[in-house]
Amino acid sequence: MQEEEVVLIVVTMIILGGMAVLYTAMSNRRALREMEHRERLAMIQRGLVPSPEMDPVGFEAAVAPPIEPIAPAGRADRWRSAGVVCIGLGLGLMVMLTFAAGEPGAGIGVGGAFAMLGATLLFNGAHLRSSEQPRMRMQPPVYRQAARPDPHSHVAAPPPPPER
């Protein structure tokens, strides 16, 4: 067996193993969602009202506004992203040209140039990030607990106080 065949077999096995793990995870997630759906249908058929989520605290946290506003990507974020992409492209070119051309010098030269360009962009993004203004934080919302009547008493609960 030649070295290229061994590398090809190892890479193929890694890809097939990853696909098998991904299929198993997706299959388990589908089965879990199906069981949750059947549980909700059974509750509805028996006349029970299912809650929006089984975890009310988790539901409130999901609908609550974020503490920090979601801002569009700033200049520093774009420079950093471009740097990471160029470094990945450079390393990929380096590996591809080294093995395809059979000359490590050509791969390191071309791929290294792109990797250095990416490192420069990454450095520029880090430098811009330190000079940007800090973001403003939002105040968290105030939720009031609604008064619920006691199911065992026949006296109605007083209405909640008016909001100001």
C-alpha positions as CSV (number, residue, x, y, z in Angstrom):
1,M,0.0,0.0,0.0
2,Q,1.2,3.4,-0.8
3,E,1.2,6.4,1.4
4,E,-1.5,8.2,-0.6
5,E,-3.8,5.2,-0.3
6,V,-3.4,5.1,3.5
7,V,-4.2,8.8,3.8
8,L,-7.2,8.5,1.5
9,I,-8.5,5.5,3.6
10,V,-8.0,7.4,6.9
11,V,-9.7,10.6,5.6
12,T,-12.6,8.5,4.2
13,M,-13.1,6.7,7.5
14,I,-13.1,10.0,9.4
15,I,-15.7,11.5,7.1
16,L,-17.9,8.4,7.2
17,G,-17.6,8.2,11.0
18,G,-18.6,11.8,11.3
19,M,-21.5,11.3,9.0
20,A,-22.6,8.3,11.2
21,V,-22.4,10.3,14.4
22,L,-24.3,13.2,12.7
23,Y,-27.0,10.8,11.5
24,T,-27.4,9.2,15.0
25,A,-27.7,12.6,16.7
26,M,-30.3,13.8,14.2
27,S,-32.2,10.6,14.6
28,N,-32.2,10.8,18.4
29,R,-33.3,14.5,18.2
30,R,-36.2,13.6,15.8
31,A,-37.4,10.8,18.1
32,L,-37.3,13.2,21.1
33,R,-39.3,15.8,19.2
34,E,-41.8,13.2,18.1
35,M,-42.3,12.0,21.7
36,E,-42.8,15.6,22.9
37,H,-45.4,16.2,20.1
38,R,-47.3,13.0,21.1
39,E,-47.3,14.1,24.7
40,R,-48.8,17.4,23.8
41,L,-51.4,15.8,21.6
42,A,-52.3,13.4,24.5
43,M,-52.7,16.3,26.8
44,I,-55.0,18.1,24.4
45,Q,-57.1,15.0,23.8
46,R,-57.6,14.6,27.6
47,G,-58.7,18.3,27.9
48,L,-55.6,19.6,29.5
49,V,-54.0,22.8,28.3
50,P,-50.3,22.3,27.7
51,S,-48.1,25.2,28.7
52,P,-46.1,27.0,26.0
53,E,-43.0,25.3,27.3
54,M,-42.6,22.6,30.0
55,D,-40.2,24.9,31.8
56,P,-41.9,28.3,32.4
57,V,-38.7,29.9,33.7
58,G,-36.9,28.9,30.5
59,F,-39.8,30.2,28.5
60,E,-39.6,33.6,30.2
61,A,-35.9,33.7,29.7
62,A,-36.3,32.9,26.0
63,V,-38.8,35.7,25.4
64,A,-37.1,38.3,27.6
65,P,-35.2,41.0,25.7
66,P,-31.5,40.6,25.7
67,I,-29.4,42.5,28.3
68,E,-27.1,43.8,25.7
69,P,-28.6,45.1,22.4
70,I,-27.6,43.1,19.3
71,A,-25.6,45.5,17.3
72,P,-24.5,45.0,13.7
73,A,-21.0,43.8,13.3
74,G,-18.5,46.6,13.7
75,R,-15.4,47.3,11.7
76,A,-13.2,45.4,14.1
77,D,-15.4,42.3,13.8
78,R,-15.2,42.4,10.0
79,W,-11.5,42.8,10.0
80,R,-11.1,39.9,12.4
81,S,-13.4,37.7,10.4
82,A,-11.5,38.5,7.2
83,G,-8.3,37.7,8.9
84,V,-9.5,34.3,10.1
85,V,-10.8,33.4,6.6
86,C,-7.5,34.5,5.0
87,I,-5.5,32.4,7.4
88,G,-7.6,29.4,6.8
89,L,-7.4,29.9,3.0
90,G,-3.6,30.3,3.3
91,L,-3.2,27.1,5.3
92,G,-5.5,25.2,3.0
93,L,-3.5,26.4,-0.1
94,M,-0.3,25.5,1.6
95,V,-1.4,21.9,2.3
96,M,-3.0,21.6,-1.2
97,L,-0.1,22.9,-3.2
98,T,2.5,21.0,-1.1
99,F,0.8,17.7,-1.8
100,A,-0.5,18.4,-5.3
101,A,2.7,19.9,-6.8
102,G,5.0,17.8,-4.7
103,E,7.1,20.8,-3.9
104,P,6.9,22.1,-0.3
105,G,8.5,25.4,-1.3
106,A,5.7,26.4,-3.6
107,G,3.0,25.5,-1.1
108,I,4.7,27.3,1.7
109,G,5.3,30.4,-0.5
110,V,1.8,30.8,-1.8
111,G,-0.1,29.6,1.2
112,G,2.2,31.4,3.6
113,A,1.6,34.7,1.8
114,F,-2.2,34.3,2.3
115,A,-1.7,33.2,5.9
116,M,0.5,36.3,6.5
117,L,-2.1,38.5,4.9
118,G,-4.7,37.0,7.2
119,A,-2.5,37.5,10.3
120,T,-2.2,41.2,9.3
121,L,-6.0,41.6,9.0
122,L,-6.4,39.8,12.3
123,F,-3.9,42.2,14.0
124,N,-5.7,45.2,12.4
125,G,-9.1,43.9,13.8
126,A,-7.6,43.5,17.3
127,H,-6.1,47.0,17.1
128,L,-9.4,48.5,16.0
129,R,-11.3,46.7,18.8
130,S,-9.3,48.4,21.5
131,S,-10.0,51.9,20.1
132,E,-13.8,51.4,19.8
133,Q,-16.3,52.9,22.3
134,P,-17.8,50.5,24.9
135,R,-21.4,49.4,24.2
136,M,-24.4,50.7,26.2
137,R,-26.2,48.2,28.3
138,M,-30.0,48.0,28.5
139,Q,-31.9,47.8,31.8
140,P,-33.5,44.4,32.3
141,P,-37.3,44.5,32.1
142,V,-39.4,44.3,35.3
143,Y,-41.9,41.5,35.3
144,R,-44.8,41.5,37.7
145,Q,-46.2,38.3,39.1
146,A,-49.9,38.1,38.3
147,A,-52.2,37.3,41.3
148,R,-53.7,33.8,40.8
149,P,-56.9,32.8,42.5
150,D,-56.8,29.9,44.9
151,P,-58.5,26.9,43.2
152,H,-60.0,25.7,46.5
153,S,-61.7,29.0,47.5
154,H,-64.8,30.5,45.9
155,V,-63.7,34.1,46.5
156,A,-62.2,35.9,43.5
157,A,-58.8,37.3,43.9
158,P,-58.5,41.1,43.8
159,P,-57.4,42.6,40.5
160,P,-53.7,43.4,40.2
161,P,-52.6,46.9,41.0
162,P,-52.6,49.3,38.0
163,E,-49.3,49.9,36.3
164,R,-47.8,53.4,36.5
